[in-house]
């Protein structure tokens, strides 16, 4: 019973902390739908020149998932398409969910960003990318990364 009350209190606190105005800068409901390769990764043709894209919470990579039943599959499809700056194989790990924001695409009226850490051989310091499964936007390769070669 105490766990349920604690959960409800935490949920109310989280939702009440969400501003009514989104700070996300790169949401685009008219962005093209994502296309899959035969390796179950996304076809990505655009490369970001913005050093904030994906690296800052206000500029997440928007990989809308509502056309699948699995809310993590589009994150995997995106990350599996990437490589290090010189084509290095990357590994990734989800670190946390953070940064609540308002959205009409959830029953609660709020969404969270997922933070992933990417590593590759020869890298000096791992990088963190912010991914958003609730909104659409043009999906690009973040600055400093490349696409995995088939």
C-alpha positions in Angstrom: 0.0 0.0 0.0 2.8 2.4 0.9 4.5 1.7 -2.4 1.3 2.6 -4.3 1.0 5.8 -2.4 4.6 6.7 -3.0 4.2 5.9 -6.7 1.1 8.1 -7.0 2.8 11.0 -5.2 5.9 10.7 -7.4 3.7 10.6 -10.5 1.8 13.8 -9.4 5.0 15.5 -8.6 6.5 14.6 -12.0 3.5 15.8 -14.0 3.2 19.0 -12.0 6.8 19.8 -12.7 6.2 19.7 -16.5 5.8 23.2 -18.0 2.7 23.7 -20.2 5.0 25.0 -23.0 7.5 22.7 -24.6 11.1 23.7 -24.9 11.8 21.2 -27.7 13.2 23.1 -30.7 13.1 20.6 -33.5 9.6 19.0 -33.5 8.1 18.7 -37.0 4.8 16.8 -37.4 5.3 17.0 -41.2 8.6 15.2 -41.1 8.8 12.2 -43.4 8.0 8.8 -42.0 11.0 6.7 -41.2 12.0 4.0 -43.6 13.7 0.7 -42.7 16.6 -1.1 -44.4 16.6 -4.8 -44.7 19.0 -4.8 -41.6 16.1 -3.3 -39.5 17.8 0.0 -39.2 16.5 3.4 -40.4 17.5 4.8 -43.7 19.1 8.1 -42.8 20.3 10.5 -45.5 20.6 13.8 -43.6 23.5 14.9 -41.6 23.1 17.6 -38.9 25.4 20.5 -38.9 24.0 21.8 -35.6 26.2 20.9 -32.6 23.2 20.9 -30.4 21.2 18.3 -32.4 20.9 15.2 -30.2 23.5 16.4 -27.7 21.2 18.8 -25.8 17.8 18.1 -24.1 16.1 20.9 -26.0 17.3 19.5 -29.4 16.6 15.7 -29.1 16.4 13.3 -31.9 12.7 12.8 -32.4 12.1 9.2 -33.4 8.3 8.9 -33.0 7.2 5.3 -32.2 3.4 5.3 -32.2 3.3 3.2 -35.4 4.9 0.3 -33.4 3.9 -1.5 -30.3 7.4 -1.5 -28.9 8.5 1.9 -27.6 12.2 1.1 -27.7 12.4 -0.4 -31.2 12.9 3.0 -33.0 15.7 3.9 -30.6 17.5 0.7 -31.6 16.7 1.2 -35.3 18.3 4.7 -35.1 21.3 3.8 -33.0 22.1 0.7 -35.0 22.3 2.8 -38.1 25.1 4.9 -36.6 28.9 4.6 -36.5 31.7 6.5 -35.0 33.3 9.5 -36.8 35.5 7.2 -38.9 33.1 4.3 -39.3 33.9 2.7 -36.0 31.4 0.2 -34.6 29.5 1.8 -31.7 28.0 0.3 -28.6 25.3 2.1 -26.7 23.6 1.9 -23.3 20.5 3.7 -22.0 21.6 5.8 -19.0 18.3 7.3 -17.9 15.0 9.0 -18.7 14.9 12.7 -18.0 13.7 16.1 -18.9 9.9 15.9 -18.8 8.0 17.9 -21.4 4.4 18.4 -22.3 3.0 16.4 -25.2 -0.5 15.5 -26.5 0.8 12.0 -27.4 0.5 10.4 -24.0 -2.4 9.9 -21.6 -0.5 11.8 -18.9 0.2 14.8 -21.1 3.9 14.5 -20.5 6.8 12.7 -22.1 10.4 12.0 -21.1 13.6 12.0 -23.1 15.9 8.9 -23.0 19.6 9.5 -22.6 21.9 7.0 -24.3 25.7 6.8 -24.0 27.6 5.9 -27.1 31.1 4.4 -27.2 33.6 3.2 -29.8 37.2 2.0 -29.9 39.7 4.9 -29.7 37.2 7.3 -28.3 38.5 9.6 -25.6 35.2 10.3 -23.9 31.8 8.7 -24.4 29.0 10.8 -25.8 25.4 11.2 -24.7 22.5 11.5 -27.1 18.9 12.6 -26.2 16.2 10.6 -27.9 12.5 11.4 -28.0 10.0 8.7 -28.8 6.9 11.0 -28.5 7.4 13.6 -31.2 8.3 13.6 -34.9 11.1 15.4 -36.5 13.6 15.2 -39.3 16.0 12.3 -38.2 19.6 13.1 -39.0 23.1 11.8 -38.1 24.3 13.9 -35.2 27.4 16.0 -35.8 30.6 14.0 -35.2 29.0 10.6 -36.1 28.7 8.7 -39.3 26.5 6.0 -40.8 27.3 2.3 -40.5 28.5 0.8 -43.7 26.5 -2.1 -45.0 
